Amino acid sequence: MKKHSEDEKLHGKQGIKKKHNNKQRGQELKTAGEFFKGFGFRMGPHGPEMYQKTVHKVGLYASMQFKNGSDVTICLLEEKLVKQEVPVLEEEHTAHEKRVWEYRMNDLMKTEKQLEGNLQNLFMVLMSLCDSTIKNKIENTSEYPKLMKRLNLVGLLSVIN
């Protein structure tokens, strides 16, 4: 006589049907190359229009890929580092108000550090979206060594634009 496993006894011979998450239903997250296909920074008559479309696409990518990606999107659209407002602690405050202020300051510092890291991560993505003419333009600027050393995304955008 054949021994049945515990699983077969409980669920029959068909087994358990696993639930699929979105990734398994053909909605896998694309690689950066696939996601940005048809986008990039170029010289020529369509360059400024492509710049705007690409910046918006990079903002969407940041929102999908990074924690606090919306902060990155704001910086991309403003083309500058945009930080949150610093909470104010009144002169006369209670112990509770001070604890809340300390919590908010700690959260603000973490968010700013995360934003700077996300902007640095996107630097190489943006460099990969530049055609050879734009890359040469970037590499021939006096700011290029500083941009590469700090992975300064905002500075890179100013050179591209």
Summary of the structure (lengths in Angstrom):
residues: 161
radius of gyration: 24.0
end to end distance: 76.7
largest distance: 82.9
contacts: 379
relative contact order: 0.12
helix: 62%
strand: 1%
